[in-house]
Amino acid sequence: MMNITESIRYVGVDDTDLCLFESQYAVPEGVTYNSYVIEDDKVTIMDAVDRRKCTAWLARLDEILAGRVPCYLVVQHMEPDHGGSIAAVMERWPQLQLVASAKAVQMLPQFFNQIDFTGRTVVVKEGDTLSLGRHTLQFVMAPMVHWPEVMVTYEQTERVLFSADAFGTFGALYDNITDLRAWPDEARRYYYNICGKYGQPVQQLLRKASTLDVATICPLHGPVLTENLNRYIGLYDKWSRYEAESEGVLIAYASIHGGTATVAHRMAELLRQRGAAEVAMVDLCRADMSAALSETFRMKRLLLAASSYDGGLFTPMYDFLHRMQIKGYRSRRVGIIENGSWAPCAGRIMKEMLSEMKGIDLVEPMVTIRSTMKPSDASAMEALAEVLLG
């Protein structure tokens, strides 16, 4: 266990046995379920953990509490990776009260229909405060970051922002809760896949947070942030505005037998020759889709190359575009390469899917390859490289 401050203790747990977060995002380095204890006249637990790690978490709580009885469990987010152990806490400490938003309290029976919550909840709203003794909690509503019941909590005395899922990352910590080496990439991947659709609510939360004097940010996943907070807040501001971090090009390709892959690699050469700020490549048939999506948002320009398949679009590319759409991809310059041996149709479908996204600058020419790249394709590919960078 580690101190966040002299009176705020970290009691989170690592989950290194989990392969897929939310049953879809690869977490080869695991994930943390962060929880904190505020030691005061009224001892308070900040959030629970996934029931997968409930036993380890309760053991940590017992060690920290050393026989003291907590007064409150603040529930900032009801999703099961945080709220999964609520019932266990209520059963262990029958006097404990849950502090949560009205929507969170409304959701409680949906997850725990065996628990009688009568008289055991404290509903808080925007700006409400709760005195623990030396510490005062101030509650800030953050609906749709990324569920409707979410709130964050500002501890006024030690200037700590408990930020719920905001500023979270994938990756287990192995008790090193201030290791920030992987933060930008893992936080970006976490943000765009978990919160990416909700840029406007994140902007609203950032505006509220800007009125607070924050010294430490304690998220529900990943490292605690204690220094250079403007850097992390600035990245969140950029991400939630859907602004690119790089002027470069991401080439995302889905190739069945290698013909489309060859074209994609040749396009990378052409773009580099023309001075592209950065060129990155993603093989959608093999890459982790959550990492590919993160890279797509990071770059200002995108080149999609895909085979036609079963009278439609090769499925890895279709899946990728669907993810882009539901996560709010927008305001980028995009080029298209399609491949087809007898009836190319991938390009048409890619155009249709991109047309449903906001602010997409879809450039021409669209390049059509017949099975394999040939010298006669060179002029169209060169023209596409030029206009994509233009």
N, C-alpha and C positions, 0 to 999 in steps of 0.2 A: 504493500500500500504506500501511497505517496501523498504528501501534503500539497494542496493547491495553494493554500495560505495556512497560517497557523491554526485556523479553526475550520477550514474546509478540506475534507479528506476525499481522496479518490478511492472508490470501491468498485470500479468497473471490472469486467472479466473479458478475457479473450476467448474467441471461438475459432480454433484452428482446425476443427473437424468439418466445418461447413464447406461444401464445394460450390454451391450456387446460392448467392444472396437473393432473397425474394424468388427463389427457384428459377432464376434466369441469368444473374450476373456472376461471372466467374470470379472467385476470390481465392486465388492460389496462396495468398499470404494471410488468409483468414479475415476476421472482422472483430471489432471490439463492440461490446455493449457497455457504454459508459454510464456510471452512476456515481453520485457524490453524496457525502454526508456533511451537513453544516452542524457543528457542535456549538450549542448555545443553551440557554435556559429551556427552550423548546427545540429539542433535537429534531432535525428535518432531513429526510432522505429526498434527494433530487433524482427522480425517475427510477423505474425498475429495469429489469433486463429480460431478454428472451428466456422462456421457460427451459430451453435447452441447457442453459447454464445457471438455472435457479439455485441448485444445491451449492455450487461454488460461491455464488453471490451471497447467499444467506450466511455462509461460513465467514466471508469477509465482513459482512455487517456485524455478526456476533463478535468478531475480534475487535472491530473499531468501537462498537457500542459498549463492550465490556459490562454488560448487565443493565445499561441504561435503556429506557423505553422511549422509542421515537414518538413524537407527537404527530408529525405530518409526513405524508408521502406526497410530494408534488408530482403530478402527472402532466407532463407537457405534451405528450404525444401518445395516442392510444394504440398505435400499430404494434402487433404482437412481438416484434423484436425488442420493444421497450416495455410494453404493458403486460407481457406474458406472465410475469411473476407477481402481479398485483394481488391475486387471490392468496398466494402463499404468505405475503406480508400481512394481509388483513387477518389471516388465521393465526399467525404467530403473535401478533400484537393487537388484541381486540379493541384496545383504546385508540388506536391510530386512526387519524382522519385523512382522507384523500383531498387534496387541493387541486382543482382542475377547472377548466372552462365549462360553461353550460353544455356545450356540444359534447365534450368528453364525458361528462357525467351521464348524458343521455345515451352514450354509446356503451357504457359499462355493462349493462345487462346483456348486450349483444355478445359479449365475450365471456361473461361470468354470470350465467343465469342462475347458478347455484348459490350466489352470495346475496345476502340482504344488505343493501347499501343504505338503508334508512338511517338517518342521523349520523352517517359516517362520511359525508362529503361536505366540502366547503367550496361553493361555486364562486369563482372570481371573474372579474371583467376587466376591460382596459383601464389601466391606471390604478387599480386596487393595490393596496399594500398589506403586508402581513408582518407584524413584529414577532421576532423570535427571541428577543432580549437585546443583545448587542447588535444583531443583524436585522435588517428590514428587507423583505422581498417585495419587489415591484413587478407587477404582471403586465405583460405586453402581448396583446393578441396578434397571432400570425396565421390567420386562416389561409388555407391552401398553400402552405409551405411545409408539407405538401398535402396535408389532409385538412378538412375544414375545422377540426377541433384544436389545432395546434396553437400553443402559446409559448413564449419564451419568458425567462425570468431574470430580472436584474437585481443583484444583491447590492444595495446602496452603500453599505459601510466599506466593503473591500473591493467594490467596483468590478464585480464579476458578472458577466453575462452568460447565463445558461441558455444556450442557443438552439436547443432541440436538434433537429436534423441539419439545420443550417451550419455551414463550415465543417461538416462531417467528411470523413474519408473511408474508403475501404482499407483493409490491412489491419492485422492484429498488432498489438503494441509490445507484448511480452513485458509488461510492467514499465516500459519506457514511454511514458505518456507525453513526452516533449520531443520525441524524435520526429523531425520535420523533413527529413531528406526526401521522402516520397510524396510530400504534401501536394505540390502543384498538380502532378499527373493524377494522383489518386483522388484528390478533391474535385478536379475537373471531371473525371470519369464518374464520380459519385453524383456531382451536381447535375450534369446533363442527363444522366439516366434516371435519377430519382426525382429531381426538382425541375428539370429542363423545361417542361411545359408551362411552368408557373413563374415566368419571369416577372410579370407585373406584381404579383403578391410578394415576391422577394424584394422588388424595388420598394414596395410600401414598407416592408420590415426594415430595410436599410435606412429609409428616411426616419423611421421611429428611433432606430438604434443610434443615429447620428446625434440625437439630442441627449444621449447618455454618455457619461464619462467612464468609458470601459477600459479597464487595465488588463483583464483576462477574459478569454472566450473559452467556455467549456461546452463542447458539442456532445452529442449522444453517440457519435462514432469517431474514432481516430484521435489524433493528438490534441492536447490542450494548447491553446495559443496564448503566449505571454509576451512576445516581442514583435516588433514590426507589424503591428495590427493593421496599419494602413495598407500594407501590401496585400493581406488576405481580404480585407474589406474591398480594396480596389479591384481585385480579381472577381469577387462576387458581383460587384457592380457591373463590371464588363460582361461577365457571363449572363447576368440577368437582363442586360440590354441587348443580348444576342450579337455582341460585337466580337469580331475575330481578334485573336492574339497575334497572328502571323499573316503577312501578305502573300504567303506561299500557296502552293497547290497540293491538295490531296488527290491522288489517283486511287479510286476505289474500283476494283474490277472483280468480275465473277466469270471465270473461264471454265468450260467443260473439259476440253481436250488440249488446252494450251494455246490455241490460236489467239484468243482474246488477250491472254496474259502477255504474249509476245508483243502485241500492239501496245498494250499498256506500258511495257518497259521501254519501247521505242518512243512513246510520247514523253516519258520521263526524261529521256535524253534530249529530245527536242526542246522541252521546257527549260532544262538546265542550260542548254546552248544559248537560249534567248534571254538568259539572265534572271530566271525565276528566283525570288528571294529564298524559297525553300521548296523542295519537292519531296513528299512522303508518299509511300505506297501501302495499300492495304489489300490483301487477298481475302475477299469476303467469304470464300469457301473454307478458309482455314483460320481466320483471325477471330478473336473474341469480339463479338458484335458491340459490346459496351465500350471497349477501347476504340473500335472503329468509329462509333458515334461521337465519342469525345474528340477524336482527331478531326472529324468533319466540322464540328463547331469551332475548333481552334483555328482552322485555316479560312482565309478569305475566299479562296477559289476551290472548286471541286470539279474533277473530271470523272465521269462515270463510264465504265466500259463493261458491257455485258452481252452474253449470248442470248439468242432467242431459244425458247424451249417450250415444247408442247403447244405451239401456237401462241405463246405468250412470252414472259420474261423469266429468265433463269432464276430459280427460287432464292438463292442467297441475296441477289440484288433486290428482288421484290421485298424480301424481309427487311433488308437494310433501309430501303426507301420508306417502308411502312413505319419503321422505328423513327426515322427522321421526321416524318409527318406528325406522329403523335407526340413527339418531344418538342415540337415547335420550331423546327429548322426554318431559317428565313434569312433574307438580306445577304445572299451570296451570289457570286457569279459561277455558273455551272455550264459545263460542256458535256456532250454525249457522244459515245462511240457504241454502235451496235454491231453485232455479228450474226450472220445467219447463212446457212448453206443453200437454202432454196426459197425461204420466205421470211426475210428479216422483219421482225416485228417488235424487237426489244426496245428500240428507240421510241416508238409510238407510245408504248406503255410507260416508259420512264418519263416522257414529256407529260403524259396525263397525270402521273403521280406528283411530279414537281409542280404542276399547275395549281395544285391544291395547297401549296406552301406560299407564305407571304414574301413578297419582295424578291423573288428569284429572277435574276438576270440570266435567262437561258440563251446562250450564244449560238450562232451559226458559223460555219456549217456543222451539221451533224454528220459524222463520218460513218459510213456503212462498209463493213468488211464482209467479203464472201469467203467464209471458211478460214482462210489464212491471209496474212498481210502480203501484198505484192507491190512491186515498184510503182504501179499505177495508182496506188493509194497514197503515195508520198505527198502529193500536192495538197490534198484535202487535209491530211494530218498536220502538215506544216501551217496551213491556214488556220486550223483550229487552235494550234499552239499560240499563234500570233494574237488571235482575237481573245483568247482566254486570258492572256497576260495584259491585253490592252486596257 
